[in-house]
């Protein structure tokens, strides 16, 4: 595992899609930072596609989970940064 800082920007928020685990602002920010094969963000787990149908997952940091819930509920959200523990199998930028 390695520790990575993920910044969710105003652009990620503007481009994000409510109730879409692969296109929410947190998923877009993770994709821009880590460039994984795939990423699926839920309020409790983040799934990374790493190779040929293999997935690894980590628990969603609390602040990111709250953000996902608020964004999906249509509440106003602001850019923020969070720390993510990333499995070694996830491709680095």
C-alpha positions in Angstrom: 0.0 0.0 0.0 1.0 3.6 -0.6 -0.5 6.8 0.5 -1.7 9.3 -2.2 -3.3 12.7 -1.9 -6.4 13.0 -4.1 -7.8 16.5 -4.9 -11.4 16.8 -6.0 -11.5 20.0 -8.0 -14.3 22.3 -9.1 -13.8 20.8 -12.6 -14.3 17.3 -11.3 -17.5 18.5 -9.6 -18.7 20.2 -12.8 -18.0 17.1 -14.9 -19.3 14.6 -12.3 -22.5 12.6 -12.7 -24.8 12.0 -9.8 -25.4 8.4 -8.7 -22.8 7.1 -11.2 -20.0 5.2 -9.4 -17.6 5.5 -12.3 -18.2 9.2 -13.2 -18.7 10.9 -9.8 -16.2 13.7 -8.9 -14.3 11.4 -6.6 -13.9 8.8 -9.3 -12.8 11.4 -11.8 -10.2 12.8 -9.4 -8.8 9.3 -8.6 -8.7 8.6 -12.4 -6.8 11.8 -13.1 -4.3 11.1 -10.3 -3.7 7.4 -10.5 -4.8 6.4 -14.1 -6.1 3.0 -13.0 -7.6 0.6 -15.6 -11.0 1.3 -13.9 -12.3 2.8 -10.7 -15.7 2.5 -9.1 -16.4 4.7 -6.1 -19.1 3.9 -3.5 -19.7 5.7 -0.2 -18.0 2.7 1.6 -15.7 1.0 -0.9 -13.5 2.0 -3.9 -13.0 -0.8 -6.4 -9.9 -0.7 -8.8 -9.7 -2.8 -11.9 -6.1 -3.9 -12.0 -5.8 -6.6 -14.7 -7.8 -9.2 -16.7 -11.0 -9.0 -14.6 -9.1 -8.8 -11.3 -10.2 -6.1 -8.9 -8.9 -4.8 -5.6 -10.7 -2.6 -3.2 -10.1 -0.2 -0.3 -12.5 1.4 2.2 -13.6 4.9 1.1 -12.1 7.5 3.4 -14.9 9.0 5.6 -14.7 12.5 4.1 -14.9 11.1 0.5 -17.9 8.9 1.5 -19.7 11.9 2.9 -19.0 13.9 -0.2 -20.4 11.1 -2.5 -23.6 10.9 -0.4 -24.0 14.7 -0.5 -23.3 15.0 -4.2 -25.6 12.1 -5.1 -28.4 13.8 -3.0 -28.0 17.0 -5.0 -26.6 19.0 -2.1 -24.0 21.7 -2.7 -20.4 20.4 -2.4 -17.0 22.1 -2.5 -13.6 21.0 -3.7 -11.6 19.1 -1.2 -8.5 16.9 -0.7 -8.3 13.5 0.9 -5.7 10.8 1.6 -6.2 7.4 0.0 -4.3 4.2 0.8 -3.8 2.7 -2.6 -3.0 -1.0 -3.2 0.3 -1.6 -4.9 -1.5 -3.3 -7.8 -3.1 0.0 -8.9 -1.1 1.6 -11.7 0.7 4.8 -10.7 0.6 8.0 -12.8 
